[in-house]
Amino acid sequence: MNYLKYLFVLILSIVTVFTSCEKQEEIEKIDSSDKLDQFGIFGKWGLQAMTINGITDMSIQFDKLEFIADDEKADLKGKFIGNRGFRAETNGQFELDSLNKMIHFEQNNTQKSYAFELSNNWMAFTYFDNDIEFIEDYRKED
């Protein structure tokens, strides 16, 4: 009979440990979500096409962008890693302005802002350089 008491206590202990672990995992998932998650921007993106003053260049593009979270989860800021073709890798910080549909990049004390559209696995940046309109279309790769 003593054996049954110990078995009951052992089973109760195991059940308690497993249920508390599941609750802790749920709390960590909620706490670890970044405010940027709602936009679907995190991940790797590849440039698919560039339009210059209304003319689309459909040649093969090698430009890549990767958006990752930073340490602050409550804002709309994160980090990016960019690779322009076979040139050197660049990195810096970005911030989404969801109200004005703008994205701001900061790299080596240089700031650039682009109008952006984002839906599912597609993203586009629009900007002007010397009165020339550029539109870059990206597709999510992961």
N, C-alpha and C positions, 0 to 999 in steps of 0.2 A: 504494500500500500504506500509506503514511503517513496517508492520508485515513481508512482503516479503523481505524487505531489511535486517531486522534482521535475518530472517531465512537463507537467502543467506550467510551472514557473519558467522553465526553459523556453517553451513554446510562446508564452506570453511575452517574454523578454525579446525574442526574435521578432515577433510581430510588431512590437513597439519600436524597435530599432528601424525596421524597414519602413514603417509608416512615417516616422520622423525624417528619414532620409528623403523620401519622396516630397514631403512638404518643404524641406530645405532646398531641394532642386527647383521646385516651383518658385520659391521666393527669389532664388538666384536668377532665374530666367526673367522674372519681372524686373528686378533691380538692374540687370545687366543690359536691358534694351536701351538703345540710344534713340533719341528723339528723331534722328535722321532715318531710322528704320522705316518709318511710315511712308517715305518717298521712294524707297527701293533703289537708292543710288549706290549702295555699297556693292563692291565687287569689281570685276575686270570688264572693261569696255574696249571695243576695237572700232577704229574709224572705218566706216563703210563707204562714205562718199563726201565730197566737198563741193559745194555750189558757190561759184564766184560770180557775182552780179547776174544771177539767174541762169548761169550755164553750169551744168553739173559735170564734174570730172569723175568718171566711173573707173579710173585706173585703180589698180591694186594698191591699197593703203596698208601701211605697216604701223601706223601710229596707235598707241595703246594708252589707256588711262585706267588707273585702279584707285578706287575710293575706299578708304578705311576709316574706322572710328578713331577718335582721339580719346583722351582720358575723361573729358567732360561730357557726360551723357545728356544733360538737360538743355543743351543749346543746339543750334543747327550748323555747327562747325565740325570739321573733320580734317583728315590728311589725304593727300593724293600723291600718287607716283605716276609720272608720265614718261613715255618713251616715244620720241618723234622719229619713227623709222629706225634707222641704224645708228642714229646719233646718240649722244650721251643721255643717260637717265636724268630726269628732273624730279624734284619733290618739293612739297610745301604744304600749305594749309588752304582750305576752302571754306566758304560759308554760303549757305543757301539763304536767299531772301525770297521766301515763298510768296509773300504778299505782292512783290513787284516782279516775280518770276525771273530773278537774276541769280547768277552764281558769281561769287567773287573769289579769285585765286590770288594768293600771296606766295611769292617765291623770291628769295634773295632780295628782300626789301622792295620788290616790284609788285604792284597790284594791277590786276586786269579784271574787268567785269564783262560778263556775257549775258545776254538774254538766253533763257533755257526753257526747253520743253522736255517733259519726262513722262513716259507712260510704258508700263510693262517692261519690255526688253529693248526699248528704243529711247534715245536721248538726242537732242539737237542743241547746239550752241550757235547763236547768231551774234555777229559783231561787225563793226566797221573799222577799216584800216585805210587811211588816206582816201576817204569817201568811196571805198569799195566794200560792198557787202559780202561777207563770208558766212556760209552756213555749213557747219560740220555735223554730219549724221553718224551717231555711234550705235552699236548693237552690243547688248550684254553677252559676254562670252562664258560666264559660269552660271 
